[in-house]
């Protein structure tokens, strides 16, 4: 496991004389420079402390920090949290301001829906998508606004059934224009709930004044862990976390998968996912 520090700044404004670029060139650290000057440095790099000290002297530059796991760490993890690299399109209808005419009213029971933070929705119908939504090449995709909801090709669904993955069901997806079922895509709906709350570093806590729900914004460089005592209870391949994470439209539950699902994704070359191990401590 390594921490990757990413710096991004306006080249013309923040490095007009090329001092930072010269510093990086001398150490053969790669960077991109169009309008933005962008570079990354790992905490395992021999120049890490040198770069950190140099950049800390320019306090306006605060790096984004993420964790990069080795192939071995990912392959040996008993459970992992996953999210998509790429989303495409929106659930339909995509009217965001008028709830009655939006996808929320088409796909969910809104009896306990909080219009302030978005909590309380219970799915009671299919998702509606545009005809243009296409995941034939990636086979495993999603839409914006629903970041803990995945859609897969029927070909991949058949493989899931063959593997007997648990904790999930497959829901038909409908065309928004015709209202007919799309025969090449299904929703991968996760029914199982993880038996314990996840543990992580919190960047900030958001309290909804309307429904009194709280949710955490998790630090991007935080590890995820769970009590080791619950490991013997885990008998599903897919889980949703108990808690919501994130802020605004990025708020969602964590999706957790078993080791055998992760290895299945690797075998089938499903590349549209990112993964982070769950530590049992």
C-alpha positions as protocol buffer text, in pm:
chain_id: "A"
residue {
  index: 1
  type: UNK
  ca { x: 0 y: 0 z: 0 }
}
residue {
  index: 2
  type: UNK
  ca { x: 126 y: 344 z: -92 }
}
residue {
  index: 3
  type: UNK
  ca { x: -12 y: 693 z: -57 }
}
residue {
  index: 4
  type: UNK
  ca { x: -14 y: 896 z: -378 }
}
residue {
  index: 5
  type: UNK
  ca { x: 2 y: 1276 z: -350 }
}
residue {
  index: 6
  type: UNK
  ca { x: -143 y: 1461 z: -648 }
}
residue {
  index: 7
  type: UNK
  ca { x: -66 y: 1829 z: -704 }
}
residue {
  index: 8
  type: UNK
  ca { x: -261 y: 2041 z: -951 }
}
residue {
  index: 9
  type: UNK
  ca { x: -217 y: 2413 z: -1018 }
}
residue {
  index: 10
  type: UNK
  ca { x: -247 y: 2681 z: -1283 }
}
residue {
  index: 11
  type: UNK
  ca { x: 89 y: 2678 z: -1464 }
}
residue {
  index: 12
  type: UNK
  ca { x: 79 y: 3041 z: -1579 }
}
residue {
  index: 13
  type: UNK
  ca { x: -38 y: 3180 z: -1247 }
}
residue {
  index: 14
  type: UNK
  ca { x: 134 y: 2950 z: -996 }
}
residue {
  index: 15
  type: UNK
  ca { x: 455 y: 2867 z: -1180 }
}
residue {
  index: 16
  type: UNK
  ca { x: 514 y: 3154 z: -1426 }
}
residue {
  index: 17
  type: UNK
  ca { x: 893 y: 3120 z: -1421 }
}
residue {
  index: 18
  type: UNK
  ca { x: 894 y: 2740 z: -1429 }
}
residue {
  index: 19
  type: UNK
  ca { x: 1056 y: 2697 z: -1087 }
}
residue {
  index: 20
  type: UNK
  ca { x: 837 y: 2398 z: -997 }
}
residue {
  index: 21
  type: UNK
  ca { x: 883 y: 2240 z: -1341 }
}
residue {
  index: 22
  type: UNK
  ca { x: 1259 y: 2282 z: -1316 }
}
residue {
  index: 23
  type: UNK
  ca { x: 1254 y: 2120 z: -971 }
}
residue {
  index: 24
  type: UNK
  ca { x: 1060 y: 1824 z: -1112 }
}
residue {
  index: 25
  type: UNK
  ca { x: 1279 y: 1797 z: -1424 }
}
residue {
  index: 26
  type: UNK
  ca { x: 1597 y: 1769 z: -1216 }
}
residue {
  index: 27
  type: UNK
  ca { x: 1447 y: 1475 z: -1029 }
}
residue {
  index: 28
  type: UNK
  ca { x: 1295 y: 1319 z: -1344 }
}
residue {
  index: 29
  type: UNK
  ca { x: 945 y: 1338 z: -1200 }
}
residue {
  index: 30
  type: UNK
  ca { x: 686 y: 1323 z: -1477 }
}
residue {
  index: 31
  type: UNK
  ca { x: 419 y: 1591 z: -1503 }
}
residue {
  index: 32
  type: UNK
  ca { x: 163 y: 1718 z: -1751 }
}
residue {
  index: 33
  type: UNK
  ca { x: 141 y: 2084 z: -1835 }
}
residue {
  index: 34
  type: UNK
  ca { x: -121 y: 2247 z: -2053 }
}
residue {
  index: 35
  type: UNK
  ca { x: -318 y: 2510 z: -1867 }
}
residue {
  index: 36
  type: UNK
  ca { x: -280 y: 2299 z: -1553 }
}
residue {
  index: 37
  type: UNK
  ca { x: 47 y: 2170 z: -1413 }
}
residue {
  index: 38
  type: UNK
  ca { x: -26 y: 1826 z: -1267 }
}
residue {
  index: 39
  type: UNK
  ca { x: 204 y: 1569 z: -1109 }
}
residue {
  index: 40
  type: UNK
  ca { x: 191 y: 1282 z: -861 }
}
residue {
  index: 41
  type: UNK
  ca { x: 444 y: 1152 z: -611 }
}
residue {
  index: 42
  type: UNK
  ca { x: 427 y: 827 z: -410 }
}
residue {
  index: 43
  type: UNK
  ca { x: 536 y: 810 z: -49 }
}
residue {
  index: 44
  type: UNK
  ca { x: 766 y: 525 z: -161 }
}
residue {
  index: 45
  type: UNK
  ca { x: 957 y: 753 z: -401 }
}
residue {
  index: 46
  type: UNK
  ca { x: 1315 y: 842 z: -300 }
}
residue {
  index: 47
  type: UNK
  ca { x: 1223 y: 1206 z: -371 }
}
residue {
  index: 48
  type: UNK
  ca { x: 906 y: 1205 z: -162 }
}
residue {
  index: 49
  type: UNK
  ca { x: 1036 y: 1398 z: 140 }
}
residue {
  index: 50
  type: UNK
  ca { x: 1222 y: 1636 z: -89 }
}
residue {
  index: 51
  type: UNK
  ca { x: 907 y: 1711 z: -291 }
}
residue {
  index: 52
  type: UNK
  ca { x: 687 y: 1740 z: 17 }
}
residue {
  index: 53
  type: UNK
  ca { x: 924 y: 1988 z: 178 }
}
residue {
  index: 54
  type: UNK
  ca { x: 954 y: 2191 z: -142 }
}
residue {
  index: 55
  type: UNK
  ca { x: 579 y: 2206 z: -199 }
}
residue {
  index: 56
  type: UNK
  ca { x: 497 y: 2272 z: 167 }
}
residue {
  index: 57
  type: UNK
  ca { x: 696 y: 2593 z: 129 }
}
residue {
  index: 58
  type: UNK
  ca { x: 424 y: 2696 z: -113 }
}
residue {
  index: 59
  type: UNK
  ca { x: 130 y: 2664 z: 126 }
}
residue {
  index: 60
  type: UNK
  ca { x: -133 y: 2740 z: -138 }
}
residue {
  index: 61
  type: UNK
  ca { x: -72 y: 2397 z: -295 }
}
residue {
  index: 62
  type: UNK
  ca { x: -262 y: 2130 z: -104 }
}
residue {
  index: 63
  type: UNK
  ca { x: -230 y: 1783 z: -258 }
}
residue {
  index: 64
  type: UNK
  ca { x: -508 y: 1532 z: -301 }
}
residue {
  index: 65
  type: UNK
  ca { x: -406 y: 1209 z: -130 }
}
residue {
  index: 66
  type: UNK
  ca { x: -525 y: 865 z: -231 }
}
residue {
  index: 67
  type: UNK
  ca { x: -421 y: 512 z: -144 }
}
residue {
  index: 68
  type: UNK
  ca { x: -284 y: 276 z: -406 }
}
residue {
  index: 69
  type: UNK
  ca { x: -298 y: -93 z: -319 }
}
residue {
  index: 70
  type: UNK
  ca { x: -73 y: -358 z: -466 }
}
residue {
  index: 71
  type: UNK
  ca { x: -212 y: -637 z: -682 }
}
residue {
  index: 72
  type: UNK
  ca { x: -131 y: -882 z: -404 }
}
residue {
  index: 73
  type: UNK
  ca { x: -316 y: -677 z: -140 }
}
residue {
  index: 74
  type: UNK
  ca { x: -627 y: -665 z: -358 }
}
residue {
  index: 75
  type: UNK
  ca { x: -616 y: -1033 z: -452 }
}
residue {
  index: 76
  type: UNK
  ca { x: -575 y: -1142 z: -89 }
}
residue {
  index: 77
  type: UNK
  ca { x: -847 y: -917 z: 59 }
}
residue {
  index: 78
  type: UNK
  ca { x: -1143 y: -1114 z: 196 }
}
residue {
  index: 79
  type: UNK
  ca { x: -1384 y: -831 z: 113 }
}
residue {
  index: 80
  type: UNK
  ca { x: -1342 y: -511 z: -85 }
}
residue {
  index: 81
  type: UNK
  ca { x: -1529 y: -186 z: -136 }
}
residue {
  index: 82
  type: UNK
  ca { x: -1587 y: -107 z: -504 }
}
residue {
  index: 83
  type: UNK
  ca { x: -1700 y: 190 z: -710 }
}
residue {
  index: 84
  type: UNK
  ca { x: -1704 y: 270 z: -1080 }
}
residue {
  index: 85
  type: UNK
  ca { x: -1435 y: 445 z: -1278 }
}
residue {
  index: 86
  type: UNK
  ca { x: -1686 y: 579 z: -1527 }
}
residue {
  index: 87
  type: UNK
  ca { x: -2058 y: 659 z: -1529 }
}
residue {
  index: 88
  type: UNK
  ca { x: -2271 y: 739 z: -1831 }
}
residue {
  index: 89
  type: UNK
  ca { x: -2606 y: 914 z: -1857 }
}
residue {
  index: 90
  type: UNK
  ca { x: -2874 y: 972 z: -1596 }
}
residue {
  index: 91
  type: UNK
  ca { x: -3176 y: 784 z: -1463 }
}
residue {
  index: 92
  type: UNK
  ca { x: -3491 y: 894 z: -1641 }
}
residue {
  index: 93
  type: UNK
  ca { x: -3674 y: 1126 z: -1635 }
}
residue {
  index: 94
  type: UNK
  ca { x: -3375 y: 1340 z: -1537 }
}
residue {
  index: 95
  type: UNK
  ca { x: -3577 y: 1640 z: -1420 }
}
residue {
  index: 96
  type: UNK
  ca { x: -3390 y: 1736 z: -1104 }
}
residue {
  index: 97
  type: UNK
  ca { x: -3604 y: 2021 z: -967 }
}
residue {
  index: 98
  type: UNK
  ca { x: -3953 y: 1874 z: -986 }
}
residue {
  index: 99
  type: UNK
  ca { x: -3963 y: 1550 z: -782 }
}
residue {
  index: 100
  type: UNK
  ca { x: -4305 y: 1450 z: -918 }
}
residue {
  index: 101
  type: UNK
  ca { x: -4169 y: 1447 z: -1272 }
}
residue {
  index: 102
  type: UNK
  ca { x: -3825 y: 1305 z: -1195 }
}
residue {
  index: 103
  type: UNK
  ca { x: -3690 y: 951 z: -1194 }
}
residue {
  index: 104
  type: UNK
  ca { x: -3727 y: 946 z: -815 }
}
residue {
  index: 105
  type: UNK
  ca { x: -4105 y: 934 z: -842 }
}
residue {
  index: 106
  type: UNK
  ca { x: -4087 y: 671 z: -1117 }
}
residue {
  index: 107
  type: UNK
  ca { x: -3852 y: 428 z: -944 }
}
residue {
  index: 108
  type: UNK
  ca { x: -3890 y: 479 z: -570 }
}
residue {
  index: 109
  type: UNK
  ca { x: -4147 y: 487 z: -292 }
}
residue {
  index: 110
  type: UNK
  ca { x: -4116 y: 845 z: -166 }
}
residue {
  index: 111
  type: UNK
  ca { x: -4327 y: 814 z: 151 }
}
residue {
  index: 112
  type: UNK
  ca { x: -4026 y: 872 z: 377 }
}
residue {
  index: 113
  type: UNK
  ca { x: -3819 y: 1070 z: 128 }
}
residue {
  index: 114
  type: UNK
  ca { x: -3628 y: 1369 z: 265 }
}
residue {
  index: 115
  type: UNK
  ca { x: -3612 y: 1638 z: -2 }
}
residue {
  index: 116
  type: UNK
  ca { x: -3322 y: 1802 z: 182 }
}
residue {
  index: 117
  type: UNK
  ca { x: -3067 y: 1516 z: 195 }
}
residue {
  index: 118
  type: UNK
  ca { x: -3226 y: 1248 z: -25 }
}
residue {
  index: 119
  type: UNK
  ca { x: -3258 y: 977 z: 241 }
}
residue {
  index: 120
  type: UNK
  ca { x: -3557 y: 747 z: 289 }
}
residue {
  index: 121
  type: UNK
  ca { x: -3605 y: 623 z: -68 }
}
residue {
  index: 122
  type: UNK
  ca { x: -3712 y: 260 z: -121 }
}
residue {
  index: 123
  type: UNK
  ca { x: -3700 y: 120 z: -473 }
}
residue {
  index: 124
  type: UNK
  ca { x: -4035 y: -18 z: -586 }
}
residue {
  index: 125
  type: UNK
  ca { x: -4007 y: -15 z: -965 }
}
residue {
  index: 126
  type: UNK
  ca { x: -3753 y: -44 z: -1246 }
}
residue {
  index: 127
  type: UNK
  ca { x: -3506 y: 222 z: -1346 }
}
residue {
  index: 128
  type: UNK
  ca { x: -3586 y: 394 z: -1675 }
}
residue {
  index: 129
  type: UNK
  ca { x: -3300 y: 472 z: -1912 }
}
residue {
  index: 130
  type: UNK
  ca { x: -3254 y: 627 z: -2252 }
}
residue {
  index: 131
  type: UNK
  ca { x: -3204 y: 408 z: -2557 }
}
residue {
  index: 132
  type: UNK
  ca { x: -2856 y: 559 z: -2590 }
}
residue {
  index: 133
  type: UNK
  ca { x: -2740 y: 405 z: -2259 }
}
residue {
  index: 134
  type: UNK
  ca { x: -2497 y: 138 z: -2374 }
}
residue {
  index: 135
  type: UNK
  ca { x: -2260 y: -78 z: -2169 }
}
residue {
  index: 136
  type: UNK
  ca { x: -2198 y: -353 z: -2424 }
}
residue {
  index: 137
  type: UNK
  ca { x: -1821 y: -300 z: -2417 }
}
residue {
  index: 138
  type: UNK
  ca { x: -1766 y: -246 z: -2045 }
}
residue {
  index: 139
  type: UNK
  ca { x: -2051 y: -482 z: -1937 }
}
residue {
  index: 140
  type: UNK
  ca { x: -2061 y: -329 z: -1586 }
}
residue {
  index: 141
  type: UNK
  ca { x: -2173 y: 33 z: -1560 }
}
residue {
  index: 142
  type: UNK
  ca { x: -2380 y: 293 z: -1381 }
}
residue {
  index: 143
  type: UNK
  ca { x: -2553 y: 629 z: -1408 }
}
residue {
  index: 144
  type: UNK
  ca { x: -2487 y: 959 z: -1238 }
}
residue {
  index: 145
  type: UNK
  ca { x: -2681 y: 1038 z: -917 }
}
residue {
  index: 146
  type: UNK
  ca { x: -2716 y: 668 z: -821 }
}
residue {
  index: 147
  type: UNK
  ca { x: -2361 y: 574 z: -731 }
}
residue {
  index: 148
  type: UNK
  ca { x: -2439 y: 254 z: -539 }
}
residue {
  index: 149
  type: UNK
  ca { x: -2653 y: 115 z: -823 }
}
residue {
  index: 150
  type: UNK
  ca { x: -2503 y: -89 z: -1106 }
}
residue {
  index: 151
  type: UNK
  ca { x: -2627 y: -209 z: -1443 }
}
residue {
  index: 152
  type: UNK
  ca { x: -2488 y: -514 z: -1621 }
}
residue {
  index: 153
  type: UNK
  ca { x: -2537 y: -684 z: -1956 }
}
residue {
  index: 154
  type: UNK
  ca { x: -2761 y: -989 z: -1966 }
}
residue {
  index: 155
  type: UNK
  ca { x: -2458 y: -1188 z: -2080 }
}
residue {
  index: 156
  type: UNK
  ca { x: -2278 y: -1092 z: -1757 }
}
residue {
  index: 157
  type: UNK
  ca { x: -2594 y: -1163 z: -1556 }
}
residue {
  index: 158
  type: UNK
  ca { x: -2593 y: -1520 z: -1688 }
}
residue {
  index: 159
  type: UNK
  ca { x: -2236 y: -1562 z: -1568 }
}
residue {
  index: 160
  type: UNK
  ca { x: -2334 y: -1424 z: -1225 }
}
residue {
  index: 161
  type: UNK
  ca { x: -2610 y: -1684 z: -1206 }
}
residue {
  index: 162
  type: UNK
  ca { x: -2369 y: -1959 z: -1307 }
}
residue {
  index: 163
  type: UNK
  ca { x: -2127 y: -1850 z: -1033 }
}
residue {
  index: 164
  type: UNK
  ca { x: -2418 y: -1846 z: -781 }
}
residue {
  index: 165
  type: UNK
  ca { x: -2322 y: -1507 z: -637 }
}
residue {
  index: 166
  type: UNK
  ca { x: -2535 y: -1418 z: -335 }
}
residue {
  index: 167
  type: UNK
  ca { x: -2682 y: -1101 z: -185 }
}
residue {
  index: 168
  type: UNK
  ca { x: -2819 y: -976 z: -517 }
}
residue {
  index: 169
  type: UNK
  ca { x: -3115 y: -990 z: -752 }
}
residue {
  index: 170
  type: UNK
  ca { x: -3165 y: -879 z: -1110 }
}
residue {
  index: 171
  type: UNK
  ca { x: -3428 y: -616 z: -1189 }
}
residue {
  index: 172
  type: UNK
  ca { x: -3550 y: -539 z: -1542 }
}
residue {
  index: 173
  type: UNK
  ca { x: -3460 y: -198 z: -1685 }
}
residue {
  index: 174
  type: UNK
  ca { x: -3709 y: -4 z: -1901 }
}
residue {
  index: 175
  type: UNK
  ca { x: -3678 y: 232 z: -2194 }
}
residue {
  index: 176
  type: UNK
  ca { x: -3808 y: 576 z: -2092 }
}
residue {
  index: 177
  type: UNK
  ca { x: -3967 y: 641 z: -2432 }
}
residue {
  index: 178
  type: UNK
  ca { x: -4141 y: 307 z: -2496 }
}
residue {
  index: 179
  type: UNK
  ca { x: -4180 y: 198 z: -2131 }
}
residue {
  index: 180
  type: UNK
  ca { x: -4077 y: -148 z: -2251 }
}
residue {
  index: 181
  type: UNK
  ca { x: -3815 y: -370 z: -2089 }
}
residue {
  index: 182
  type: UNK
  ca { x: -3466 y: -340 z: -2238 }
}
residue {
  index: 183
  type: UNK
  ca { x: -3362 y: -695 z: -2317 }
}
residue {
  index: 184
  type: UNK
  ca { x: -2983 y: -641 z: -2311 }
}
residue {
  index: 185
  type: UNK
  ca { x: -2940 y: -478 z: -1967 }
}
residue {
  index: 186
  type: UNK
  ca { x: -3052 y: -550 z: -1610 }
}
residue {
  index: 187
  type: UNK
  ca { x: -3005 y: -373 z: -1280 }
}
residue {
  index: 188
  type: UNK
  ca { x: -2778 y: -549 z: -1033 }
}
residue {
  index: 189
  type: UNK
  ca { x: -2972 y: -480 z: -713 }
}
residue {
  index: 190
  type: UNK
  ca { x: -2789 y: -550 z: -387 }
}
residue {
  index: 191
  type: UNK
  ca { x: -3019 y: -670 z: -110 }
}
residue {
  index: 192
  type: UNK
  ca { x: -2780 y: -779 z: 166 }
}
residue {
  index: 193
  type: UNK
  ca { x: -2677 y: -525 z: 430 }
}
residue {
  index: 194
  type: UNK
  ca { x: -2334 y: -546 z: 593 }
}
residue {
  index: 195
  type: UNK
  ca { x: -2379 y: -656 z: 957 }
}
residue {
  index: 196
  type: UNK
  ca { x: -2158 y: -383 z: 1105 }
}
residue {
  index: 197
  type: UNK
  ca { x: -2086 y: -19 z: 1041 }
}
residue {
  index: 198
  type: UNK
  ca { x: -1764 y: 46 z: 857 }
}
residue {
  index: 199
  type: UNK
  ca { x: -1481 y: 230 z: 1030 }
}
residue {
  index: 200
  type: UNK
  ca { x: -1286 y: 507 z: 856 }
}
residue {
  index: 201
  type: UNK
  ca { x: -1136 y: 853 z: 893 }
}
residue {
  index: 202
  type: UNK
  ca { x: -1396 y: 1129 z: 870 }
}
residue {
  index: 203
  type: UNK
  ca { x: -1335 y: 1455 z: 688 }
}
residue {
  index: 204
  type: UNK
  ca { x: -1660 y: 1609 z: 808 }
}
residue {
  index: 205
  type: UNK
  ca { x: -2003 y: 1512 z: 941 }
}
residue {
  index: 206
  type: UNK
  ca { x: -2315 y: 1644 z: 771 }
}
residue {
  index: 207
  type: UNK
  ca { x: -2635 y: 1681 z: 972 }
}
residue {
  index: 208
  type: UNK
  ca { x: -2966 y: 1715 z: 790 }
}
residue {
  index: 209
  type: UNK
  ca { x: -3180 y: 1976 z: 966 }
}
residue {
  index: 210
  type: UNK
  ca { x: -3496 y: 1841 z: 804 }
}
residue {
  index: 211
  type: UNK
  ca { x: -3483 y: 1470 z: 894 }
}
residue {
  index: 212
  type: UNK
  ca { x: -3201 y: 1466 z: 1154 }
}
residue {
  index: 213
  type: UNK
  ca { x: -3004 y: 1207 z: 956 }
}
residue {
  index: 214
  type: UNK
  ca { x: -2624 y: 1229 z: 972 }
}
residue {
  index: 215
  type: UNK
  ca { x: -2371 y: 1109 z: 720 }
}
residue {
  index: 216
  type: UNK
  ca { x: -1995 y: 1118 z: 698 }
}
residue {
  index: 217
  type: UNK
  ca { x: -1770 y: 1250 z: 427 }
}
residue {
  index: 218
  type: UNK
  ca { x: -1485 y: 997 z: 428 }
}
residue {
  index: 219
  type: UNK
  ca { x: -1128 y: 1113 z: 372 }
}
residue {
  index: 220
  type: UNK
  ca { x: -1004 y: 1002 z: 30 }
}
residue {
  index: 221
  type: UNK
  ca { x: -690 y: 852 z: 183 }
}
residue {
  index: 222
  type: UNK
  ca { x: -873 y: 665 z: 458 }
}
residue {
  index: 223
  type: UNK
  ca { x: -858 y: 289 z: 493 }
}
residue {
  index: 224
  type: UNK
  ca { x: -1183 y: 100 z: 552 }
}
residue {
  index: 225
  type: UNK
  ca { x: -1214 y: -152 z: 833 }
}
residue {
  index: 226
  type: UNK
  ca { x: -1468 y: -363 z: 1019 }
}
residue {
  index: 227
  type: UNK
  ca { x: -1463 y: -559 z: 1349 }
}
residue {
  index: 228
  type: UNK
  ca { x: -1293 y: -896 z: 1297 }
}
residue {
  index: 229
  type: UNK
  ca { x: -1563 y: -1059 z: 1511 }
}
residue {
  index: 230
  type: UNK
  ca { x: -1820 y: -1024 z: 1233 }
}
residue {
  index: 231
  type: UNK
  ca { x: -1616 y: -1202 z: 967 }
}
residue {
  index: 232
  type: UNK
  ca { x: -1766 y: -1542 z: 1055 }
}
residue {
  index: 233
  type: UNK
  ca { x: -2114 y: -1395 z: 991 }
}
residue {
  index: 234
  type: UNK
  ca { x: -2038 y: -1297 z: 632 }
}
residue {
  index: 235
  type: UNK
  ca { x: -2203 y: -1541 z: 395 }
}
residue {
  index: 236
  type: UNK
  ca { x: -2293 y: -1315 z: 102 }
}
residue {
  index: 237
  type: UNK
  ca { x: -2091 y: -1207 z: -200 }
}
residue {
  index: 238
  type: UNK
  ca { x: -2242 y: -859 z: -223 }
}
residue {
  index: 239
  type: UNK
  ca { x: -2333 y: -617 z: 56 }
}
residue {
  index: 240
  type: UNK
  ca { x: -2443 y: -257 z: 93 }
}
residue {
  index: 241
  type: UNK
  ca { x: -2306 y: -67 z: 390 }
}
residue {
  index: 242
  type: UNK
  ca { x: -2544 y: 39 z: 667 }
}
residue {
  index: 243
  type: UNK
  ca { x: -2439 y: 401 z: 643 }
}
residue {
  index: 244
  type: UNK
  ca { x: -2447 y: 663 z: 369 }
}
residue {
  index: 245
  type: UNK
  ca { x: -2130 y: 849 z: 279 }
}
residue {
  index: 246
  type: UNK
  ca { x: -2064 y: 1166 z: 87 }
}
residue {
  index: 247
  type: UNK
  ca { x: -2218 y: 1504 z: 30 }
}
residue {
  index: 248
  type: UNK
  ca { x: -2503 y: 1622 z: -192 }
}
residue {
  index: 249
  type: UNK
  ca { x: -2551 y: 1424 z: -513 }
}
residue {
  index: 250
  type: UNK
  ca { x: -2244 y: 1214 z: -429 }
}
residue {
  index: 251
  type: UNK
  ca { x: -2415 y: 1064 z: -125 }
}
residue {
  index: 252
  type: UNK
  ca { x: -2449 y: 685 z: -144 }
}
residue {
  index: 253
  type: UNK
  ca { x: -2385 y: 360 z: 42 }
}
residue {
  index: 254
  type: UNK
  ca { x: -2065 y: 162 z: 2 }
}
residue {
  index: 255
  type: UNK
  ca { x: -2080 y: -151 z: -213 }
}
residue {
  index: 256
  type: UNK
  ca { x: -1881 y: -443 z: -74 }
}
residue {
  index: 257
  type: UNK
  ca { x: -1786 y: -761 z: -260 }
}
residue {
  index: 258
  type: UNK
  ca { x: -1628 y: -1091 z: -163 }
}
residue {
  index: 259
  type: UNK
  ca { x: -1285 y: -1206 z: -273 }
}
residue {
  index: 260
  type: UNK
  ca { x: -1432 y: -1450 z: -524 }
}
residue {
  index: 261
  type: UNK
  ca { x: -1633 y: -1173 z: -693 }
}
residue {
  index: 262
  type: UNK
  ca { x: -1317 y: -962 z: -722 }
}
residue {
  index: 263
  type: UNK
  ca { x: -1129 y: -1253 z: -877 }
}
residue {
  index: 264
  type: UNK
  ca { x: -1423 y: -1312 z: -1112 }
}
residue {
  index: 265
  type: UNK
  ca { x: -1404 y: -948 z: -1226 }
}
residue {
  index: 266
  type: UNK
  ca { x: -1030 y: -989 z: -1289 }
}
residue {
  index: 267
  type: UNK
  ca { x: -1084 y: -1311 z: -1484 }
}
residue {
  index: 268
  type: UNK
  ca { x: -1361 y: -1154 z: -1695 }
}
residue {
  index: 269
  type: UNK
  ca { x: -1153 y: -837 z: -1745 }
}
residue {
  index: 270
  type: UNK
  ca { x: -1416 y: -608 z: -1595 }
}
residue {
  index: 271
  type: UNK
  ca { x: -1208 y: -289 z: -1590 }
}
residue {
  index: 272
  type: UNK
  ca { x: -1469 y: -28 z: -1498 }
}
residue {
  index: 273
  type: UNK
  ca { x: -1421 y: -74 z: -1124 }
}
residue {
  index: 274
  type: UNK
  ca { x: -1192 y: 61 z: -852 }
}
residue {
  index: 275
  type: UNK
  ca { x: -1144 y: -141 z: -535 }
}
residue {
  index: 276
  type: UNK
  ca { x: -1022 y: -94 z: -179 }
}
residue {
  index: 277
  type: UNK
  ca { x: -967 y: -378 z: 72 }
}
residue {
  index: 278
  type: UNK
  ca { x: -1173 y: -400 z: 389 }
}
residue {
  index: 279
  type: UNK
  ca { x: -950 y: -463 z: 690 }
}
residue {
  index: 280
  type: UNK
  ca { x: -1086 y: -684 z: 968 }
}
residue {
  index: 281
  type: UNK
  ca { x: -929 y: -567 z: 1294 }
}
